[in-house]
Amino acid sequence: RKLRRGRKGALGPSAIEDAAAFLAEFRLFKTEAELDLMRAGATITDEAHRAAMTQCRPGMNEYEIDALIEYTFRRRGAWAPAYTSIVGGGANACILHYIENNAALREGDLLLIDAGAEVDGFALDITRTSPVSGKFSPAQADLYQAVLRSQEEAIAATRPGTTLSDIHDGVVRSLTASMVDLGLLDGAVDDLIETGAYRRFYMHKTSHWLGADVHDAGRYKLSSGADRPLEPGMVLTIEPGIYVAPDDELAPEALRGIGIRIEDDILVTEGGYENLTLATP
């Protein structure tokens, strides 16, 4: 409008620029006040996951657990879930973005819960996988340990200077080796990685930025196209998984229909990392 009134001396903008990239940098690096909000959200989310684990029983419905999680979030002062919670029992855990949450939980199944609270505009994002009946079968335990091992290695590798691609590549190598050991894949690990054979059971990335949104703003690449090194103040997820489709006739029968993901929220610090969600078992 001011540009149209220029003949009367009004001064308008000389250029229009997209502020998204500029603002994304502020969102990518968390202040102490913002981290305090995320730690508070982690405490609330931890309580919700613990409630789900302890109250889950065979015969319950996924939506009952979903309701329990949201009730706990709201009761403890969170605004709401930071995203639509995933509550997948049995083979539903093999569907990456399963949100129907309306199936019965069965004896012997695992329950994958991907849920995080939003506290004063900041999101948490935690995934845990636990046995509906309280005890893993041997096959479930083997698969769980493979995922947990890859995640622990990835978290330990998080520090300034490394990249999300470095973390993901380490997870892929660890999981692929485990897939061979478990009979899911056959061949040399390097070859299976090069051909992408592992993607049959691990088809997503390991990390994303976290903050004012569950998949938060911030560039993943430098202007040169190289991967962006991690810096203190960034918060990211680390969330490896293995998902064996129930109709995968090439997989060992005992592993079919099992989906496992373990996800924590990691702050990059000067000396390495802080696991904001370590308290959740």
Sequence and secondary structure as in RCSB ss.txt:
>XXXX:A:sequence
RKLRRGRKGALGPSAIEDAAAFLAEFRLFKTEAELDLMRAGATITDEAHRAAMTQCRPGMNEYEIDALIEYTFRR
RGAWAPAYTSIVGGGANACILHYIENNAALREGDLLLIDAGAEVDGFALDITRTSPVSGKFSPAQADLYQAVLRS
QEEAIAATRPGTTLSDIHDGVVRSLTASMVDLGLLDGAVDDLIETGAYRRFYMHKTSHWLGADVHDAGRYKLSSG
ADRPLEPGMVLTIEPGIYVAPDDELAPEALRGIGIRIEDDILVTEGGYENLTLATP
>XXXX:A:secstr
 TGGGGGGT    S     HHHHHHHHHS  HHHHHHHHHHHHHHHHHHHHHHHH  TT BHHHHHHHHHHHHHH
TT SEESS  EEEEGGGGGSTT     SB  TT EEEEEE EEETTEE  EEEEEETTSS  HHHHHHHHHHHHH
HHHHHHT  TT BHHHHHHHHHHHHHHHHHHTTS  S HHHHHHHTGGGGT  S S  B SSSSS    SB TTS
SB B  TT EEEE  EEE  TT TTS GGGTT EEE BEEEEEETTEEEETTTT  
